[in-house]
């Protein structure tokens, strides 16, 4: 479904954008786990790292489940049975999961999640925009030869809303509002069954088309997010050879007739093709019968006098 996302906010701005209230009603900022792994980007593709918001209880057993942390994670599933040392060698790439089959999967163990996207000038439009928060799941993979544990994530998809149905039949499961985000993250107080009720399509989004610049994951500029008009057509420019041909046609084309030249009056009688054929005094008969009649007439005229019948 979706192969590109964006999160280009500086780390401190992203932290403030994720401010929340804990269970005691106190305003808090989430803490970072492995902050150096966060790389802001206008064009994030699968296998890249993205910021994930989740409960502190996933990493600390005695923590309050309402407290949150931000952890950069790899986008895309790495199954536990994968035994290569390099996850990039994985031949398939699972980046999302259908919400209606989530309870049947055994590829993950925890639910979480947050994903960020934002306008260019976040500080100027803070009251009108907010982060795009999408629900998903995460897990970890341990290299077979030892080393650091790799955390990865992918998000849920649901049936598209009416506004997006013409683009794709699936869309990310968006958590609409702080209350939904709190219930989804606080797995210590909210059961999995209750949390899954939050997963449904929403019309509370805006979107626009972007250019094909985003297709190359190496492109990391604001142009990846700039709106484009799909209706505007590029003006075709004639090549050098085409321009020379157009110039030749302009100079070699026949001149128009002088408007002062007297024109012959046309008859009101329809101009059939027979009017332009050379006319003879004797109508010409066509076909085999006509030719035979002409031959007999000529033979009679050239017949010797001795053979002609006698007449008084």
Secondary structure, 3 states (H helix, E strand, C coil): CCCCEEECCCHHHHHHHCCEECCCCCEECCEEECHHHCCCEEEECCCCEEEEEEEHHHCCCCCCCCCEEEEEEEECCCCCCCCCCCHHHCCCCCCEEEHHHHHHCCCCCEECCCCCCCCCCHHHHCCCCCCCCECEEEEEECCCCCCCCEEEEEEEEEECCCCCCCCCCEEECECCCHHHHHHHHCCCCCCHHHHHCCCCCCCCCCCCCECHHHHCCCCCCHHHCCECCCCCCCCCCCCHHHHHHHHHHHHHCCCCCCCCCCCCCCCCCCCCHHHHCCCCCCCCCCHHHHHHHHHHHHHHHCCCHHHCCCCC
